[in-house]
């Protein structure tokens, strides 16, 4: 009697555990979740790339200063200023444009999409 109760309880617990694991995995694989994961990874990669570029620039300025000292050049690079990455210049490059007339179109789709099947 106790054996049956034990195995019944163990089976029920395993079923609950397996159901929970499957539901969590299904939630991770929804399109919204996958898009959020991809966006987070892209942002992380962008931060790592920016940090790498700043490290390269700092090392470049330091090396130029060392070479300037070794060669006896009077004009040393601005190591004290240690510039960051250049600002984006997209707006300045585009300039000011005259305002254009924009028209917004909306397309309404049939709510019941199962009619085609």
matplotlib code that plots the C-alpha trace (Angstrom):
import matplotlib.pyplot as plt

x = [0.0, 2.7, 4.7, 1.8, 1.3, 5.0, 5.1, 1.9, 3.2, 6.6, 4.8, 2.6, 5.6, 7.5, 4.5, 4.2, 8.0, 7.9, 4.9, 6.5, 9.8, 7.9, 5.8, 8.9, 10.6, 7.6, 7.5, 11.2, 10.5, 7.7, 8.5, 8.3, 10.7, 13.1, 13.0, 13.7, 16.6, 18.1, 17.6, 19.4, 22.3, 22.6, 22.7, 25.3, 27.4, 27.2, 28.4, 31.3, 32.2, 32.1, 34.3, 36.7, 36.9, 37.5, 40.2, 41.9, 41.7, 43.2, 46.0, 46.6, 46.9, 49.3, 51.5, 51.6, 52.8, 55.5, 56.6, 56.6, 58.9, 61.2, 61.5, 61.8, 58.8, 57.7, 54.0, 52.7, 49.2, 46.5, 46.8, 45.3, 42.1, 41.6, 38.8, 35.9, 34.2, 33.2, 29.6, 27.1, 27.0, 24.0, 21.7, 24.3, 25.0, 21.4, 20.9, 17.6, 15.0, 11.7, 8.8, 7.1, 3.5, 3.2, 0.0, -0.7, -2.5, -4.2, -5.2, -7.9, -7.7, -10.6, -10.8, -11.7, -8.7, -10.0, -12.4, -9.6, -9.3]
y = [0.0, 2.4, 1.5, 2.4, 5.7, 6.5, 5.8, 7.6, 10.7, 10.4, 10.2, 13.2, 15.3, 14.3, 15.2, 18.6, 19.2, 18.2, 20.3, 23.3, 22.8, 22.5, 25.6, 27.6, 26.5, 27.3, 30.8, 31.2, 30.2, 32.6, 35.2, 38.1, 36.4, 35.5, 39.1, 40.5, 38.1, 39.1, 42.8, 42.4, 40.5, 43.3, 46.0, 44.0, 43.6, 47.3, 48.2, 45.8, 47.2, 50.8, 49.8, 48.2, 51.3, 53.5, 51.2, 51.3, 55.1, 55.5, 53.1, 54.8, 58.2, 56.7, 55.1, 58.3, 60.2, 57.6, 57.8, 61.6, 61.5, 58.9, 60.9, 64.3, 65.9, 69.2, 68.9, 66.0, 64.7, 65.8, 62.9, 65.0, 65.6, 61.9, 62.3, 59.9, 58.6, 61.2, 62.5, 61.4, 63.9, 62.5, 65.5, 68.0, 66.0, 66.0, 69.7, 71.3, 70.2, 71.8, 70.1, 67.6, 66.7, 63.2, 61.2, 58.3, 55.3, 52.7, 49.3, 47.4, 43.7, 41.3, 40.3, 36.7, 35.4, 31.8, 32.5, 31.6, 28.1]
z = [0.0, 0.9, -2.2, -4.4, -2.6, -2.9, -6.6, -7.3, -5.4, -7.2, -10.6, -9.8, -8.8, -11.9, -14.0, -12.4, -12.8, -16.5, -17.2, -15.6, -17.6, -20.9, -20.2, -19.4, -22.6, -24.7, -23.3, -24.1, -27.7, -28.5, -31.2, -28.8, -26.4, -29.2, -30.5, -27.1, -26.6, -30.0, -29.2, -25.8, -27.5, -30.1, -27.5, -25.5, -28.7, -29.4, -25.9, -26.2, -29.6, -28.2, -25.3, -27.6, -29.8, -26.8, -25.6, -29.0, -29.2, -25.7, -26.5, -29.8, -28.1, -25.5, -28.2, -30.2, -27.1, -26.6, -30.2, -30.0, -27.0, -28.5, -31.8, -29.9, -31.6, -30.0, -30.7, -28.6, -29.3, -27.0, -24.5, -21.7, -23.6, -24.5, -26.9, -27.1, -30.2, -32.7, -32.5, -35.0, -37.9, -39.8, -39.1, -40.2, -43.3, -44.2, -43.8, -43.6, -46.1, -46.9, -45.3, -47.6, -47.6, -46.1, -46.4, -44.1, -45.6, -43.5, -44.7, -42.8, -42.8, -42.3, -38.6, -39.4, -41.3, -41.2, -44.1, -46.6, -45.3]

ax = plt.figure().add_subplot(projection="3d")
ax.plot(x, y, z, "-o")
ax.set_aspect("equal")
plt.show()
